[in-house]
Amino acid sequence: MDKVEKLILASLKDFMELPCINCRKDEWKNRLVFPEKRDGKRRVSEQEARFLFLLHVEQNSDYFYSLETPTEEEYSFSGSGARSGNIDVCLYENDERKHLIEFKALNPKLDAFSKDFEKLFRDAPSLNNYFVHVLENTIEGNFRNTVASIEEKYRVAISNAQAKYPNTQFSRVKIFLCVIGTKEITQYEVDKSGNLKQQTP
């Protein structure tokens, strides 16, 4: 396991223990909490996962990093013409882009996944990139059904990206799926054919 994967796993373990503002305990190790919505339920987003990851980058690595980093390539996501996109987090070694990381929360539409995978696969060839996806809970508590549904979205989004850019040298992409409700982290390696290979953390 490389050092970025260790940082992601450590930050996701913290993410799964993150309390709401009104249910925190005095011994909680950092000051980040989930906000609450008007109905009193916690509001979960990818921002908490990204913040915790960067906290681990600051404390446990020598990477430089940038946020909302402009892409090197242009993309056409809405049919309104090609333009630059942004990468959630870019890690640098020796002043060069080393890893691109996209964060996603909950279960958005397929288009949201397709945009992220396009950038991760295509934007800078021959990198090791990561897609970090966090869920608050599973559908009616059914972990396998929820994961199967999301895995299918991954497959279609990956296939769409690869079909859109034939004969392109893609970066390697690894996926981390974290579910707060079941406190489970599932890892996937995307092989050269675009297939998902589940791995054990």
C-alpha positions as CSV (number, residue, x, y, z in Angstrom):
1,M,0.0,0.0,0.0
2,D,1.5,3.4,-1.0
3,K,1.6,6.4,1.3
4,V,-1.3,8.2,-0.3
5,E,-3.6,5.2,0.3
6,K,-2.5,5.1,3.9
7,L,-3.4,8.8,4.2
8,I,-6.8,8.2,2.6
9,L,-7.6,5.2,4.9
10,A,-6.5,7.0,8.0
11,S,-8.7,10.1,7.1
12,L,-11.7,7.9,6.3
13,K,-11.4,6.2,9.6
14,D,-11.6,9.6,11.3
15,F,-14.4,10.5,9.0
16,M,-16.5,7.6,10.2
17,E,-16.1,8.7,13.8
18,L,-16.8,12.3,13.2
19,P,-19.6,13.5,15.6
20,C,-22.3,16.1,15.1
21,I,-21.9,19.3,17.0
22,N,-24.4,18.2,19.7
23,C,-23.2,14.6,20.1
24,R,-19.4,15.2,20.4
25,K,-17.5,13.9,23.4
26,D,-14.8,15.8,25.3
27,E,-12.1,13.3,24.2
28,W,-12.8,13.8,20.5
29,K,-9.3,14.3,18.9
30,N,-10.0,17.3,16.6
31,R,-12.4,20.2,16.4
32,L,-14.2,19.3,13.1
33,V,-17.8,18.2,13.5
34,F,-20.7,17.6,11.2
35,P,-23.3,20.4,11.1
36,E,-26.9,19.7,11.7
37,K,-29.8,20.4,9.3
38,R,-33.1,22.1,10.4
39,D,-34.5,18.7,11.2
40,G,-31.7,17.9,13.6
41,K,-30.0,15.3,11.4
42,R,-26.4,15.6,10.4
43,R,-25.4,17.1,7.1
44,V,-22.8,14.9,5.4
45,S,-20.7,16.2,2.4
46,E,-17.4,15.5,0.7
47,Q,-16.0,18.6,2.4
48,E,-15.4,16.9,5.7
49,A,-13.7,14.0,4.0
50,R,-11.5,16.3,2.0
51,F,-10.6,18.4,5.1
52,L,-9.6,15.3,7.1
53,F,-7.5,14.0,4.3
54,L,-5.6,17.3,4.0
55,L,-5.1,17.3,7.8
56,H,-3.4,13.9,7.4
57,V,-1.4,15.2,4.5
58,E,-0.2,18.2,6.6
59,Q,0.7,16.0,9.6
60,N,2.0,12.8,8.1
61,S,3.5,13.6,4.7
62,D,5.9,15.9,2.8
63,Y,3.5,16.4,-0.2
64,F,2.7,19.9,-1.4
65,Y,-1.0,20.2,-2.4
66,S,-3.4,22.5,-4.2
67,L,-7.2,22.7,-4.1
68,E,-9.6,23.1,-7.1
69,T,-6.6,22.7,-9.3
70,P,-7.3,23.6,-13.0
71,T,-7.1,20.6,-15.3
72,E,-4.4,20.4,-18.0
73,E,-7.0,19.3,-20.6
74,E,-10.2,20.8,-21.7
75,Y,-13.6,19.0,-21.2
76,S,-17.1,19.3,-22.6
77,F,-19.5,18.2,-19.8
78,S,-22.6,20.1,-20.7
79,G,-22.5,20.3,-24.5
80,S,-21.6,24.0,-24.3
81,G,-18.0,23.7,-25.6
82,A,-14.7,22.5,-24.1
83,R,-13.1,24.3,-21.2
84,S,-10.9,23.6,-18.2
85,G,-12.3,21.8,-15.2
86,N,-11.0,21.5,-11.7
87,I,-9.5,18.7,-9.6
88,D,-10.5,18.6,-5.9
89,V,-7.0,18.0,-4.7
90,C,-3.6,17.7,-6.5
91,L,-0.6,16.3,-4.6
92,Y,2.9,17.3,-5.8
93,E,6.3,15.7,-5.6
94,N,9.4,17.5,-6.8
95,D,7.1,20.3,-8.1
96,E,5.3,17.9,-10.4
97,R,1.7,16.6,-10.3
98,K,1.9,13.2,-8.6
99,H,-1.7,12.3,-7.6
100,L,-5.1,13.7,-8.5
101,I,-7.9,13.1,-6.0
102,E,-11.7,13.6,-6.4
103,F,-14.1,13.5,-3.5
104,K,-17.8,12.6,-3.8
105,A,-20.6,12.3,-1.2
106,L,-23.9,10.5,-1.2
107,N,-25.4,9.0,-4.4
108,P,-25.6,11.6,-7.1
109,K,-26.6,11.0,-10.7
110,L,-24.4,9.1,-13.2
111,D,-23.2,12.3,-14.8
112,A,-21.4,13.4,-11.7
113,F,-19.4,10.2,-11.6
114,S,-18.6,10.4,-15.3
115,K,-17.1,13.9,-15.0
116,D,-14.8,12.9,-12.2
117,F,-13.6,9.7,-13.9
118,E,-12.9,11.6,-17.1
119,K,-10.5,13.9,-15.3
120,L,-8.9,11.2,-13.2
121,F,-8.2,8.9,-16.1
122,R,-7.3,11.4,-18.8
123,D,-6.0,14.7,-17.4
124,A,-2.3,13.8,-16.8
125,P,-1.2,10.4,-18.1
126,S,0.7,7.8,-16.0
127,L,-0.3,9.1,-12.6
128,N,-1.8,7.1,-9.7
129,N,-5.1,8.8,-9.0
130,Y,-7.9,8.3,-6.4
131,F,-11.7,8.6,-6.2
132,V,-12.9,8.9,-2.6
133,H,-16.6,8.4,-2.1
134,V,-18.5,8.8,1.2
135,L,-22.0,7.6,2.0
136,E,-24.0,8.4,5.1
137,N,-26.0,5.3,5.1
138,T,-27.2,2.5,2.8
139,I,-30.7,2.2,1.3
140,E,-32.9,0.8,4.0
141,G,-29.8,-0.4,5.7
142,N,-29.1,-2.9,2.9
143,F,-25.4,-2.6,2.4
144,R,-25.0,-5.0,-0.5
145,N,-27.8,-3.5,-2.6
146,T,-26.6,0.0,-2.2
147,V,-23.0,-0.9,-3.0
148,A,-24.1,-3.0,-6.1
149,S,-26.0,0.1,-7.4
150,I,-23.1,2.4,-6.9
151,E,-20.6,-0.1,-8.4
152,E,-22.8,-0.2,-11.5
153,K,-22.5,3.6,-11.7
154,Y,-18.8,3.4,-11.4
155,R,-18.6,0.8,-14.2
156,V,-20.8,2.9,-16.6
157,A,-18.9,6.1,-15.8
158,I,-15.5,4.4,-16.4
159,S,-16.8,2.8,-19.6
160,N,-18.1,6.2,-20.8
161,A,-14.7,7.9,-20.1
162,Q,-12.7,5.2,-21.9
163,A,-15.1,5.2,-24.9
164,K,-14.9,9.0,-25.1
165,Y,-11.1,9.1,-25.4
166,P,-10.0,6.0,-27.5
167,N,-6.3,5.4,-27.9
168,T,-5.5,7.6,-24.9
169,Q,-3.0,6.7,-22.3
170,F,-4.9,6.7,-19.0
171,S,-3.7,7.1,-15.4
172,R,-4.3,4.4,-12.9
173,V,-7.4,5.0,-10.7
174,K,-8.2,3.5,-7.4
175,I,-11.6,4.0,-5.6
176,F,-12.3,4.1,-1.9
177,L,-16.0,3.8,-0.9
178,C,-16.7,4.6,2.7
179,V,-20.1,4.1,4.4
180,I,-20.6,5.8,7.8
181,G,-23.6,3.7,8.8
182,T,-21.9,0.3,8.5
183,K,-18.4,1.7,9.2
184,E,-17.1,-0.1,6.1
185,I,-14.4,0.9,3.6
186,T,-14.3,-0.9,0.2
187,Q,-11.4,-0.4,-2.2
188,Y,-11.4,-1.0,-5.9
189,E,-8.6,-1.1,-8.4
190,V,-9.7,-0.2,-12.0
191,D,-7.8,-2.5,-14.4
192,K,-6.7,-1.6,-18.0
193,S,-10.0,-2.9,-19.4
194,G,-12.0,-0.7,-17.0
195,N,-13.1,-3.5,-14.7
196,L,-13.5,-3.1,-11.0
197,K,-11.4,-5.4,-8.8
198,Q,-12.4,-5.2,-5.2
199,Q,-9.5,-5.2,-2.7
200,T,-9.3,-5.7,1.1
201,P,-8.1,-2.6,3.1
